[in-house]
Amino acid sequence: MNFSLNLIKVLIKYFFNYQKLNFTDVCISKFRVSPFDLDINMHMNNGRYFTIMDLGRLDLLLQMGYLKRLIKLGYYPVILSESMVFQRSLQCFAAYEIHSQIVGWDKKFFYLCQKFVQNNEVVASAHVRACFKKKKQRGIIDTPTVFSIFNLNMPSTQLNELSKHNIELDHLLLPRD
């Protein structure tokens, strides 16, 4: 239920407070910890962070103006890996923001950084590896194709050190051919 309420909040923000973001701009989404987000230690459950990150990425696509076009063309985002570090916990009813930003890409994948911020302090930070797929089509859509959908001329590769390290970690955790 809490996810649905937060989803409605993101959609209302889009319809009433739309801010056109550029491709690598930071999207700030505001939330509050509800009693339904808590674990047995009475702070936000670690799994809930990942759910909120989904909403942050949705907000990012909406604010960049790309989601409608993607849906219309049958494309959808897929998460391949997420790594998170927790600095401190979020307590019940605490207000916080999630800052979502595309920080890099290669020929197949996009790399995002998502930070949970409370009172201008990062309380948790995540790195996400994502791609796009198309309905009724096998395989990953390459980033040049995605950039053409967005009408963007971007370099073929732009990776920061964190993205490079996460690629190595992904390969260690789950080797792929």
TISEKOL-649439 format. One record per residue (C-alpha): residue number from 1; x, y, z. Coordinates in steps of 0.02 Angstrom, whole numbers. Example, Ala and Ser with C-alpha at 12.3 -4.5 7.8 and 13.67 -1.06 7.14 Angstrom:
<node k="1" c1="615" c2="-225" c3="390"/>
<node k="2" c1="684" c2="-53" c3="357"/>
END
This chain:
<node k="1" c1="0" c2="0" c3="0"/>
<node k="2" c1="139" c2="121" c3="44"/>
<node k="3" c1="220" c2="91" c3="-126"/>
<node k="4" c1="56" c2="137" c3="-212"/>
<node k="5" c1="42" c2="298" c3="-113"/>
<node k="6" c1="221" c2="346" c3="-153"/>
<node k="7" c1="192" c2="304" c3="-337"/>
<node k="8" c1="40" c2="419" c3="-340"/>
<node k="9" c1="146" c2="554" c3="-259"/>
<node k="10" c1="280" c2="538" c3="-395"/>
<node k="11" c1="146" c2="547" c3="-531"/>
<node k="12" c1="63" c2="700" c3="-452"/>
<node k="13" c1="234" c2="784" c3="-443"/>
<node k="14" c1="257" c2="750" c3="-628"/>
<node k="15" c1="87" c2="819" c3="-678"/>
<node k="16" c1="89" c2="972" c3="-566"/>
<node k="17" c1="273" c2="1012" c3="-539"/>
<node k="18" c1="361" c2="951" c3="-697"/>
<node k="19" c1="540" c2="1008" c3="-712"/>
<node k="20" c1="629" c2="966" c3="-876"/>
<node k="21" c1="792" c2="883" c3="-830"/>
<node k="22" c1="939" c2="854" c3="-945"/>
<node k="23" c1="1008" c2="678" c3="-966"/>
<node k="24" c1="1139" c2="687" c3="-828"/>
<node k="25" c1="1047" c2="805" c3="-709"/>
<node k="26" c1="1006" c2="753" c3="-532"/>
<node k="27" c1="823" c2="715" c3="-498"/>
<node k="28" c1="770" c2="747" c3="-318"/>
<node k="29" c1="620" c2="648" c3="-255"/>
<node k="30" c1="552" c2="683" c3="-81"/>
<node k="31" c1="480" c2="550" c3="34"/>
<node k="32" c1="442" c2="516" c3="216"/>
<node k="33" c1="470" c2="355" c3="313"/>
<node k="34" c1="303" c2="277" c3="357"/>
<node k="35" c1="267" c2="147" c3="491"/>
<node k="36" c1="245" c2="21" c3="348"/>
<node k="37" c1="428" c2="49" c3="297"/>
<node k="38" c1="498" c2="-8" c3="464"/>
<node k="39" c1="587" c2="-169" c3="509"/>
<node k="40" c1="600" c2="-251" c3="681"/>
<node k="41" c1="733" c2="-124" c3="731"/>
<node k="42" c1="605" c2="15" c3="703"/>
<node k="43" c1="701" c2="100" c3="562"/>
<node k="44" c1="675" c2="92" c3="375"/>
<node k="45" c1="693" c2="-86" c3="311"/>
<node k="46" c1="843" c2="-111" c3="197"/>
<node k="47" c1="731" c2="-188" c3="63"/>
<node k="48" c1="622" c2="-32" c3="63"/>
<node k="49" c1="771" c2="72" c3="4"/>
<node k="50" c1="775" c2="-28" c3="-157"/>
<node k="51" c1="587" c2="-3" c3="-182"/>
<node k="52" c1="606" c2="184" c3="-158"/>
<node k="53" c1="751" c2="182" c3="-281"/>
<node k="54" c1="630" c2="113" c3="-412"/>
<node k="55" c1="520" c2="266" c3="-382"/>
<node k="56" c1="671" c2="381" c3="-394"/>
<node k="57" c1="716" c2="308" c3="-563"/>
<node k="58" c1="536" c2="323" c3="-622"/>
<node k="59" c1="536" c2="505" c3="-567"/>
<node k="60" c1="701" c2="531" c3="-660"/>
<node k="61" c1="630" c2="461" c3="-823"/>
<node k="62" c1="471" c2="564" c3="-802"/>
<node k="63" c1="564" c2="727" c3="-766"/>
<node k="64" c1="681" c2="699" c3="-915"/>
<node k="65" c1="525" c2="678" c3="-1023"/>
<node k="66" c1="573" c2="506" c3="-1090"/>
<node k="67" c1="451" c2="386" c3="-1008"/>
<node k="68" c1="302" c2="415" c3="-1122"/>
<node k="69" c1="408" c2="391" c3="-1278"/>
<node k="70" c1="486" c2="231" c3="-1209"/>
<node k="71" c1="317" c2="157" c3="-1167"/>
<node k="72" c1="244" c2="207" c3="-1335"/>
<node k="73" c1="387" c2="119" c3="-1426"/>
<node k="74" c1="378" c2="-36" c3="-1315"/>
<node k="75" c1="541" c2="-9" c3="-1220"/>
<node k="76" c1="562" c2="-37" c3="-1034"/>
<node k="77" c1="706" c2="-19" c3="-910"/>
<node k="78" c1="783" c2="-171" c3="-826"/>
<node k="79" c1="899" c2="-171" c3="-675"/>
<node k="80" c1="1048" c2="-289" c3="-686"/>
<node k="81" c1="1133" c2="-249" c3="-521"/>
<node k="82" c1="1120" c2="-135" c3="-371"/>
<node k="83" c1="1251" c2="-105" c3="-237"/>
<node k="84" c1="1212" c2="-5" c3="-82"/>
<node k="85" c1="1307" c2="62" c3="67"/>
<node k="86" c1="1215" c2="120" c3="223"/>
<node k="87" c1="1289" c2="261" c3="328"/>
<node k="88" c1="1149" c2="276" c3="455"/>
<node k="89" c1="966" c2="231" c3="471"/>
<node k="90" c1="807" c2="327" c3="433"/>
<node k="91" c1="683" c2="333" c3="576"/>
<node k="92" c1="493" c2="329" c3="570"/>
<node k="93" c1="413" c2="487" c3="498"/>
<node k="94" c1="583" c2="558" c3="446"/>
<node k="95" c1="581" c2="661" c3="288"/>
<node k="96" c1="716" c2="619" c3="160"/>
<node k="97" c1="759" c2="640" c3="-22"/>
<node k="98" c1="825" c2="520" c3="-150"/>
<node k="99" c1="943" c2="597" c3="-276"/>
<node k="100" c1="948" c2="497" c3="-438"/>
<node k="101" c1="1072" c2="530" c3="-577"/>
<node k="102" c1="1139" c2="442" c3="-731"/>
<node k="103" c1="1327" c2="446" c3="-706"/>
<node k="104" c1="1388" c2="342" c3="-851"/>
<node k="105" c1="1356" c2="219" c3="-991"/>
<node k="106" c1="1443" c2="100" c3="-1108"/>
<node k="107" c1="1382" c2="11" c3="-1265"/>
<node k="108" c1="1245" c2="-86" c3="-1174"/>
<node k="109" c1="1218" c2="-18" c3="-999"/>
<node k="110" c1="1177" c2="139" c3="-903"/>
<node k="111" c1="1250" c2="172" c3="-730"/>
<node k="112" c1="1156" c2="272" c3="-601"/>
<node k="113" c1="1199" c2="340" c3="-431"/>
<node k="114" c1="1057" c2="355" c3="-307"/>
<node k="115" c1="1083" c2="438" c3="-138"/>
<node k="116" c1="967" c2="447" c3="11"/>
<node k="117" c1="988" c2="619" c3="88"/>
<node k="118" c1="921" c2="683" c3="253"/>
<node k="119" c1="960" c2="859" c3="313"/>
<node k="120" c1="1090" c2="879" c3="174"/>
<node k="121" c1="1183" c2="723" c3="235"/>
<node k="122" c1="1197" c2="563" c3="133"/>
<node k="123" c1="1129" c2="420" c3="238"/>
<node k="124" c1="1140" c2="285" c3="103"/>
<node k="125" c1="1212" c2="276" c3="-71"/>
<node k="126" c1="1185" c2="154" c3="-212"/>
<node k="127" c1="1257" c2="117" c3="-382"/>
<node k="128" c1="1141" c2="40" c3="-511"/>
<node k="129" c1="1177" c2="-47" c3="-677"/>
<node k="130" c1="1029" c2="-42" c3="-795"/>
<node k="131" c1="982" c2="-69" c3="-975"/>
<node k="132" c1="831" c2="-59" c3="-1089"/>
<node k="133" c1="738" c2="-200" c3="-1171"/>
<node k="134" c1="596" c2="-201" c3="-1297"/>
<node k="135" c1="436" c2="-301" c3="-1282"/>
<node k="136" c1="431" c2="-456" c3="-1392"/>
<node k="137" c1="616" c2="-437" c3="-1433"/>
<node k="138" c1="760" c2="-535" c3="-1358"/>
<node k="139" c1="916" c2="-453" c3="-1292"/>
<node k="140" c1="971" c2="-284" c3="-1230"/>
<node k="141" c1="945" c2="-126" c3="-1330"/>
<node k="142" c1="1114" c2="-43" c3="-1355"/>
<node k="143" c1="1142" c2="131" c3="-1287"/>
<node k="144" c1="1164" c2="216" c3="-1457"/>
<node k="145" c1="987" c2="157" c3="-1501"/>
<node k="146" c1="921" c2="224" c3="-1335"/>
<node k="147" c1="1008" c2="390" c3="-1364"/>
<node k="148" c1="929" c2="402" c3="-1537"/>
<node k="149" c1="757" c2="371" c3="-1458"/>
<node k="150" c1="794" c2="517" c3="-1341"/>
<node k="151" c1="860" c2="622" c3="-1487"/>
<node k="152" c1="1028" c2="641" c3="-1400"/>
<node k="153" c1="1203" c2="644" c3="-1472"/>
<node k="154" c1="1307" c2="568" c3="-1333"/>
<node k="155" c1="1481" c2="492" c3="-1331"/>
<node k="156" c1="1479" c2="303" c3="-1353"/>
<node k="157" c1="1555" c2="275" c3="-1181"/>
<node k="158" c1="1567" c2="378" c3="-1023"/>
<node k="159" c1="1615" c2="280" c3="-868"/>
<node k="160" c1="1673" c2="345" c3="-701"/>
<node k="161" c1="1785" c2="245" c3="-584"/>
<node k="162" c1="1639" c2="185" c3="-478"/>
<node k="163" c1="1552" c2="114" c3="-631"/>
<node k="164" c1="1711" c2="25" c3="-685"/>
<node k="165" c1="1731" c2="-53" c3="-512"/>
<node k="166" c1="1549" c2="-106" c3="-507"/>
<node k="167" c1="1568" c2="-192" c3="-676"/>
<node k="168" c1="1712" c2="-292" c3="-601"/>
<node k="169" c1="1609" c2="-333" c3="-446"/>
<node k="170" c1="1461" c2="-388" c3="-552"/>
<node k="171" c1="1575" c2="-506" c3="-650"/>
<node k="172" c1="1645" c2="-578" c3="-488"/>
<node k="173" c1="1473" c2="-606" c3="-413"/>
<node k="174" c1="1393" c2="-677" c3="-570"/>
<node k="175" c1="1510" c2="-714" c3="-715"/>
<node k="176" c1="1424" c2="-692" c3="-883"/>
<node k="177" c1="1481" c2="-741" c3="-1056"/>
END
